[in-house]
Amino acid sequence: MNNNPVGKKTVKYFLILTLLYAVGCWIFWPSASFESSDGNWGDRELPLKDRDFDSMAYFFELYKMKCNTKDAALYRTTQTQYWNIFHWPSYWLEKKWLVPYKEPSKHIQGGIHPGVTKEHCFNSPQSDATVNEAIKRSKDYIKSL
């Protein structure tokens, strides 16, 4: 006689569904696009190239320093999809979703600014001091979220 109200099949199905959900979260983990409030900088995460939110914050701070746009703000241009249950862990765990959302600019498509040329201020050389300061500012920004 089995006195256990939870059968072995129930536990088995629960473990299988949990495993499938974890795999789904790994496969469908969301990335985000970002742009500056002035619309002159945009970029997106590329997880396979190790370009995560920390990188986006760093590049944005570097843009602000190199292009003298101290008042520019960072905006996320990727909407949250709360109906997608595979995205929920990312929304709970990652600070990138705390960055304010705004509609993407028409000229920045997919998080990439197509008009950026070699002459753009962001593409100018930078000193080690500028890089170190951008790293510090990006870490401070992420902590502030």
BAVEXLUM-840264 format. One record per residue: x, y, z of N, C-alpha, C in turn; residue number from 0; residue in one letter. Coordinates in pm, whole numbers. Atoms other than C-alpha are relative to their C-alpha. Layout:
REM BAVEXLUM-840264
+--------+--------+--------+--------+--------+--------+--------+--------+--------+-----+----+
:   n.px :   n.py :   n.pz :  ca.px :  ca.py :  ca.pz :   c.px :   c.py :   c.pz :   i : aa :
+--------+--------+--------+--------+--------+--------+--------+--------+--------+-----+----+
:      X :      Y :      Z :      X :      Y :      Z :      X :      Y :      Z : NUM :  A :
...
+--------+--------+--------+--------+--------+--------+--------+--------+--------+-----+----+
END
This chain:
REM BAVEXLUM-840264
+--------+--------+--------+--------+--------+--------+--------+--------+--------+-----+----+
:   n.px :   n.py :   n.pz :  ca.px :  ca.py :  ca.pz :   c.px :   c.py :   c.pz :   i : aa :
+--------+--------+--------+--------+--------+--------+--------+--------+--------+-----+----+
:     84 :   -117 :      0 :      0 :      0 :      0 :     89 :    124 :      0 :   0 :  M :
:    -78 :   -122 :     15 :    136 :    344 :    -99 :    -65 :    112 :     81 :   1 :  N :
:     53 :   -107 :    -83 :     83 :    607 :    174 :     45 :    138 :    -47 :   2 :  N :
:    -53 :   -126 :     51 :    266 :    878 :    -24 :   -105 :     64 :    -92 :   3 :  N :
:    102 :    -63 :     83 :      5 :   1125 :   -161 :     56 :     50 :   -133 :   4 :  P :
:    -62 :    -44 :    124 :    251 :   1247 :   -424 :     66 :   -123 :    -62 :   5 :  V :
:    -52 :    120 :     63 :    316 :    964 :   -661 :    134 :     21 :    -67 :   6 :  G :
:   -130 :     -5 :     68 :    644 :    881 :   -828 :    -15 :     65 :   -137 :   7 :  K :
:     22 :    -60 :    132 :    494 :    985 :  -1163 :     -6 :    151 :      9 :   8 :  K :
:     11 :   -144 :    -17 :    413 :   1332 :  -1033 :    138 :     62 :     17 :   9 :  T :
:   -136 :    -50 :    -22 :    769 :   1384 :   -911 :     80 :     -7 :   -130 :  10 :  V :
:    -71 :     19 :    127 :    905 :   1250 :  -1239 :    -40 :    109 :   -100 :  11 :  K :
:     48 :   -102 :     94 :    687 :   1486 :  -1447 :     45 :    140 :     43 :  12 :  Y :
:    -45 :   -130 :    -51 :    776 :   1780 :  -1223 :    147 :     22 :    -35 :  13 :  F :
:   -143 :    -13 :     31 :   1149 :   1715 :  -1268 :     23 :     18 :   -150 :  14 :  L :
:    -13 :    -14 :    146 :   1111 :   1676 :  -1646 :    -41 :    139 :    -43 :  15 :  I :
:     45 :   -135 :     36 :    911 :   2000 :  -1675 :     97 :    107 :     49 :  16 :  L :
:    -99 :    -95 :    -52 :   1163 :   2183 :  -1455 :    123 :      2 :    -89 :  17 :  T :
:   -115 :      9 :     90 :   1447 :   2061 :  -1675 :    -30 :     66 :   -134 :  18 :  L :
:     39 :    -61 :    128 :   1261 :   2161 :  -1994 :    -10 :    152 :     12 :  19 :  L :
:      9 :   -144 :    -22 :   1189 :   2505 :  -1848 :    139 :     63 :      8 :  20 :  Y :
:   -138 :    -51 :    -12 :   1557 :   2555 :  -1757 :     68 :      5 :   -136 :  21 :  A :
:    -58 :      1 :    135 :   1664 :   2456 :  -2108 :    -63 :    111 :    -85 :  22 :  V :
:     68 :   -107 :     73 :   1402 :   2691 :  -2255 :     50 :    137 :     40 :  23 :  G :
:    -54 :   -129 :    -46 :   1528 :   2978 :  -2040 :    139 :     24 :    -56 :  24 :  C :
:   -135 :    -14 :     54 :   1883 :   2912 :  -2155 :     -5 :     33 :   -149 :  25 :  W :
:      9 :    -22 :    145 :   1783 :   2899 :  -2523 :    -59 :    137 :    -32 :  26 :  I :
:     72 :   -123 :     31 :   1548 :   3199 :  -2514 :     34 :    117 :     90 :  27 :  F :
:    -41 :   -109 :    -88 :   1740 :   3422 :  -2270 :      5 :    129 :    -80 :  28 :  W :
:     11 :   -121 :     83 :   1663 :   3777 :  -2388 :    123 :     91 :      6 :  29 :  P :
:   -101 :   -106 :      5 :   1915 :   4034 :  -2500 :    -73 :    131 :    -24 :  30 :  S :
:     65 :   -131 :     10 :   1846 :   4407 :  -2516 :     83 :     95 :    -84 :  31 :  A :
:    -63 :   -108 :     75 :   1922 :   4709 :  -2732 :    -11 :    128 :     82 :  32 :  S :
:     -4 :   -125 :    -76 :   2011 :   5050 :  -2594 :     36 :    115 :    -94 :  33 :  F :
:    -43 :   -119 :     74 :   2052 :   5405 :  -2722 :      6 :    118 :     95 :  34 :  E :
:    -14 :   -121 :    -80 :   2139 :   5748 :  -2594 :   -124 :     88 :    -20 :  35 :  S :
:    116 :    -88 :      7 :   1875 :   6010 :  -2524 :     11 :     99 :   -116 :  36 :  S :
:    -16 :    -92 :    113 :   2025 :   6232 :  -2795 :     -8 :    -72 :   -135 :  37 :  D :
:     17 :     76 :    124 :   1992 :   5952 :  -3052 :    125 :    -13 :    -85 :  38 :  G :
:   -124 :      7 :     78 :   2357 :   5965 :  -3160 :     85 :   -122 :     33 :  39 :  N :
:    -72 :    122 :    -36 :   2465 :   5636 :  -3002 :   -102 :   -111 :     21 :  40 :  W :
:     85 :    116 :    -22 :   2308 :   5293 :  -3007 :     83 :   -126 :    -10 :  41 :  G :
:    -72 :    127 :      3 :   2424 :   4939 :  -2943 :    -92 :   -106 :     56 :  42 :  D :
:     81 :    110 :    -52 :   2290 :   4598 :  -2852 :     90 :   -108 :     56 :  43 :  R :
:    -72 :    112 :    -58 :   2394 :   4302 :  -2647 :     16 :   -110 :   -105 :  44 :  E :
:    -26 :    117 :     83 :   2551 :   4011 :  -2832 :     64 :   -104 :     91 :  45 :  L :
:    -54 :     93 :    -99 :   2588 :   3732 :  -2577 :    107 :    -94 :    -53 :  46 :  P :
:   -100 :     92 :     55 :   2783 :   3504 :  -2810 :    135 :     68 :    -21 :  47 :  L :
:   -126 :    -75 :     13 :   3044 :   3780 :  -2847 :     39 :     64 :    133 :  48 :  K :
:    -28 :    -49 :   -135 :   3048 :   3847 :  -2471 :    -24 :    151 :     13 :  49 :  D :
:     41 :   -140 :    -10 :   2881 :   4187 :  -2518 :   -129 :      3 :     82 :  50 :  R :
:    114 :      3 :    -91 :   2654 :   4204 :  -2215 :    -36 :    141 :     45 :  51 :  D :
:     44 :   -132 :    -46 :   2486 :   4486 :  -2026 :    114 :     81 :     58 :  52 :  F :
:   -117 :    -73 :    -52 :   2810 :   4575 :  -1847 :     76 :     67 :   -114 :  53 :  D :
:    -68 :    -57 :    117 :   2966 :   4630 :  -2191 :    -78 :    118 :    -55 :  54 :  S :
:     82 :   -110 :     53 :   2673 :   4846 :  -2302 :     14 :    124 :     88 :  55 :  M :
:    -17 :   -113 :    -92 :   2704 :   5064 :  -1990 :    137 :     63 :    -19 :  56 :  A :
:   -136 :    -51 :     23 :   3079 :   5095 :  -2049 :      7 :     80 :   -130 :  57 :  Y :
:     -5 :    -70 :    129 :   3040 :   5189 :  -2417 :    -80 :    130 :      4 :  58 :  F :
:     79 :   -123 :    -12 :   2770 :   5442 :  -2329 :     77 :    106 :     78 :  59 :  F :
:    -79 :    -97 :    -77 :   2988 :   5606 :  -2063 :    119 :     51 :    -83 :  60 :  E :
:   -111 :    -41 :     88 :   3277 :   5610 :  -2310 :    -51 :     98 :   -106 :  61 :  L :
:     62 :    -93 :     97 :   3047 :   5774 :  -2568 :    -22 :    137 :     64 :  62 :  Y :
:     26 :   -129 :    -65 :   2945 :   6042 :  -2317 :    129 :     79 :     21 :  63 :  K :
:   -126 :    -69 :    -23 :   3308 :   6120 :  -2238 :     64 :     47 :   -130 :  64 :  M :
:    -69 :    -33 :    126 :   3446 :   6113 :  -2593 :    -75 :    100 :    -85 :  65 :  K :
:     82 :    -89 :     84 :   3157 :   6300 :  -2754 :    -53 :    120 :     77 :  66 :  C :
:     37 :   -114 :    -82 :   3113 :   6551 :  -2469 :   -152 :     16 :     11 :  67 :  N :
:    146 :     -2 :    -18 :   2749 :   6461 :  -2405 :    -32 :    -42 :    143 :  68 :  T :
:     13 :     33 :   -142 :   2747 :   6469 :  -2026 :   -145 :    -17 :     45 :  69 :  K :
:    140 :      4 :    -41 :   2368 :   6515 :  -2007 :    -79 :   -112 :    -67 :  70 :  D :
:     71 :    109 :     68 :   2281 :   6217 :  -2229 :    -37 :   -109 :    100 :  71 :  A :
:     47 :    109 :    -86 :   2083 :   5937 :  -2066 :     -7 :   -128 :    -82 :  72 :  A :
:      8 :    131 :     66 :   2082 :   5567 :  -2144 :   -144 :    -49 :      4 :  73 :  L :
:    135 :     56 :     10 :   1756 :   5412 :  -2263 :      8 :   -140 :    -60 :  74 :  Y :
:     16 :    134 :     57 :   1659 :   5054 :  -2330 :   -106 :     11 :   -108 :  75 :  R :
:     96 :     -6 :    111 :   1484 :   5013 :  -2665 :    -61 :   -136 :    -30 :  76 :  T :
:     61 :    132 :     12 :   1384 :   4650 :  -2619 :   -114 :     -8 :    101 :  77 :  T :
:    115 :     12 :    -89 :   1036 :   4602 :  -2477 :      6 :   -130 :     78 :  78 :  Q :
:     14 :    123 :    -76 :    969 :   4351 :  -2206 :   -118 :    -79 :    -56 :  79 :  T :
:    105 :     90 :     49 :    759 :   4054 :  -2311 :    -44 :    -87 :    117 :  80 :  Q :
:     39 :     71 :   -122 :    590 :   3951 :  -1988 :    -77 :   -128 :    -28 :  81 :  Y :
:     71 :    123 :     36 :    387 :   3686 :  -2169 :     96 :   -115 :    -26 :  82 :  W :
:    -98 :    104 :     29 :    710 :   3496 :  -2246 :     61 :    -49 :    132 :  83 :  N :
:    -43 :     50 :   -130 :    769 :   3281 :  -1938 :    149 :    -33 :      5 :  84 :  I :
:   -144 :     28 :      1 :   1124 :   3200 :  -2050 :     83 :    125 :     29 :  85 :  F :
:    -70 :   -125 :    -28 :   1218 :   3568 :  -2008 :     -9 :     41 :    146 :  86 :  H :
:     22 :    -43 :   -138 :   1092 :   3596 :  -1650 :    125 :     -4 :     87 :  87 :  W :
:   -121 :     -3 :    -85 :   1419 :   3490 :  -1480 :     93 :    117 :    -32 :  88 :  P :
:    -84 :   -113 :     39 :   1608 :   3753 :  -1679 :    -57 :    131 :     56 :  89 :  S :
:     63 :   -121 :    -52 :   1357 :   4022 :  -1578 :     20 :     13 :    151 :  90 :  Y :
:    -18 :     -2 :   -145 :   1399 :   3925 :  -1212 :    146 :     17 :     40 :  91 :  W :
:   -141 :      8 :    -41 :   1778 :   3883 :  -1213 :     91 :    108 :    -58 :  92 :  L :
:    -94 :    -89 :     68 :   1928 :   4137 :  -1454 :    -43 :    146 :     10 :  93 :  E :
:     27 :   -142 :    -19 :   1957 :   4509 :  -1397 :    -30 :     74 :   -130 :  94 :  K :
:     24 :    -69 :    127 :   1935 :   4593 :  -1767 :   -147 :     34 :    -20 :  95 :  K :
:    144 :    -25 :     15 :   1556 :   4575 :  -1741 :    -47 :    115 :     88 :  96 :  W :
:     32 :   -118 :    -81 :   1565 :   4860 :  -1486 :     30 :    130 :    -73 :  97 :  L :
:    -28 :   -117 :     82 :   1697 :   5099 :  -1752 :   -132 :     45 :    -62 :  98 :  V :
:    128 :    -46 :     56 :   1405 :   5320 :  -1866 :    -15 :    -37 :   -147 :  99 :  P :
:     30 :     38 :    139 :   1236 :   5213 :  -2189 :    -46 :    122 :    -78 : 100 :  Y :
:     57 :    -95 :     95 :   1171 :   5435 :  -2489 :     -2 :    -65 :   -137 : 101 :  K :
:      7 :     50 :    136 :   1074 :   5368 :  -2846 :    134 :     25 :    -69 : 102 :  E :
:   -127 :    -22 :     69 :   1383 :   5321 :  -3066 :    -12 :    111 :   -104 : 103 :  P :
:     -4 :   -104 :    104 :   1482 :   5607 :  -3292 :    -10 :    -66 :   -136 : 104 :  S :
:     19 :     55 :    135 :   1396 :   5559 :  -3658 :    134 :    -31 :    -68 : 105 :  K :
:   -129 :     18 :     69 :   1760 :   5593 :  -3768 :     90 :   -103 :     69 : 106 :  H :
:    -77 :    106 :    -67 :   1890 :   5340 :  -3513 :    -81 :   -127 :    -12 : 107 :  I :
:     75 :    121 :     28 :   1782 :   5001 :  -3635 :     69 :   -120 :     63 : 108 :  Q :
:    -57 :    117 :    -65 :   1834 :   4692 :  -3423 :    111 :     33 :     98 : 109 :  G :
:   -100 :    -39 :    -98 :   2045 :   4887 :  -3176 :    131 :     47 :    -60 : 110 :  G :
:   -123 :    -43 :     66 :   2306 :   4982 :  -3433 :    -25 :    131 :    -73 : 111 :  I :
:     12 :   -131 :     64 :   2356 :   5340 :  -3551 :     65 :     -9 :   -139 : 112 :  H :
:    -57 :     21 :    133 :   2398 :   5308 :  -3931 :     83 :    116 :    -52 : 113 :  P :
:    -72 :   -116 :     50 :   2532 :   5660 :  -3978 :    136 :     22 :     63 : 114 :  G :
:   -130 :    -17 :    -67 :   2840 :   5610 :  -3761 :    112 :    -28 :    -99 : 115 :  V :
:   -114 :     13 :     91 :   3150 :   5667 :  -3967 :    129 :     10 :     81 : 116 :  T :
:   -130 :    -11 :    -67 :   3518 :   5675 :  -3888 :     17 :    138 :     64 : 117 :  K :
:    -14 :   -136 :    -52 :   3479 :   6049 :  -3825 :    -86 :     25 :    123 : 118 :  E :
:     86 :    -18 :   -118 :   3221 :   5999 :  -3549 :     88 :     10 :    124 : 119 :  H :
:    -82 :    -25 :   -119 :   3352 :   6122 :  -3213 :     26 :   -127 :     81 : 120 :  C :
:    -18 :    123 :    -77 :   3302 :   5777 :  -3057 :    116 :    -83 :    -53 : 121 :  F :
:   -106 :     79 :     62 :   3556 :   5629 :  -3298 :    139 :     62 :     13 : 122 :  N :
:   -132 :    -61 :    -19 :   3837 :   5864 :  -3197 :     78 :    -79 :    106 : 123 :  S :
:    -80 :     74 :    -98 :   4127 :   5719 :  -2996 :    -25 :     51 :    142 : 124 :  P :
:     17 :    -41 :   -139 :   4108 :   5724 :  -2617 :    121 :    -42 :     80 : 125 :  Q :
:   -113 :     31 :    -88 :   4366 :   5725 :  -2342 :    -40 :   -107 :    101 : 126 :  S :
:     26 :     98 :   -105 :   4400 :   5465 :  -2070 :    -80 :     63 :    114 : 127 :  D :
:     73 :    -69 :   -107 :   4275 :   5725 :  -1821 :   -149 :     12 :    -35 : 128 :  A :
:    139 :    -10 :     45 :   3957 :   5774 :  -2027 :    -69 :   -135 :     13 : 129 :  T :
:     55 :    135 :     -9 :   3901 :   5399 :  -2045 :    -27 :    -36 :    146 : 130 :  V :
:     17 :     31 :   -142 :   3952 :   5358 :  -1669 :   -115 :     80 :     62 : 131 :  N :
:    109 :    -83 :    -53 :   3717 :   5647 :  -1594 :   -136 :    -50 :    -52 : 132 :  E :
:    124 :     56 :     56 :   3451 :   5498 :  -1827 :    -38 :   -129 :     72 : 133 :  A :
:     28 :    124 :    -75 :   3483 :   5163 :  -1648 :    -57 :     35 :    137 : 134 :  I :
:     47 :    -42 :   -133 :   3439 :   5335 :  -1310 :   -142 :     54 :     -8 : 135 :  K :
:    134 :    -60 :     13 :   3138 :   5536 :  -1428 :   -105 :   -105 :    -34 : 136 :  R :
:     99 :    103 :     36 :   2970 :   5233 :  -1583 :    -34 :    -88 :    120 : 137 :  S :
:     26 :     79 :   -121 :   3009 :   5033 :  -1261 :    -88 :     78 :     98 : 138 :  K :
:     81 :    -84 :    -88 :   2867 :   5326 :  -1063 :   -144 :      8 :    -52 : 139 :  D :
:    135 :     -7 :     59 :   2573 :   5353 :  -1305 :    -77 :   -129 :     28 : 140 :  Y :
:     68 :    128 :    -22 :   2490 :   4983 :  -1276 :    -37 :    -16 :    147 : 141 :  I :
:     31 :      6 :   -144 :   2510 :   5002 :   -895 :   -120 :     87 :     35 : 142 :  K :
:    108 :    -95 :    -32 :   2268 :   5296 :   -900 :   -138 :    -49 :    -43 : 143 :  S :
:    130 :     49 :     47 :   1995 :   5094 :  -1071 :    -73 :    -78 :    109 : 144 :  L :
+--------+--------+--------+--------+--------+--------+--------+--------+--------+-----+----+
END
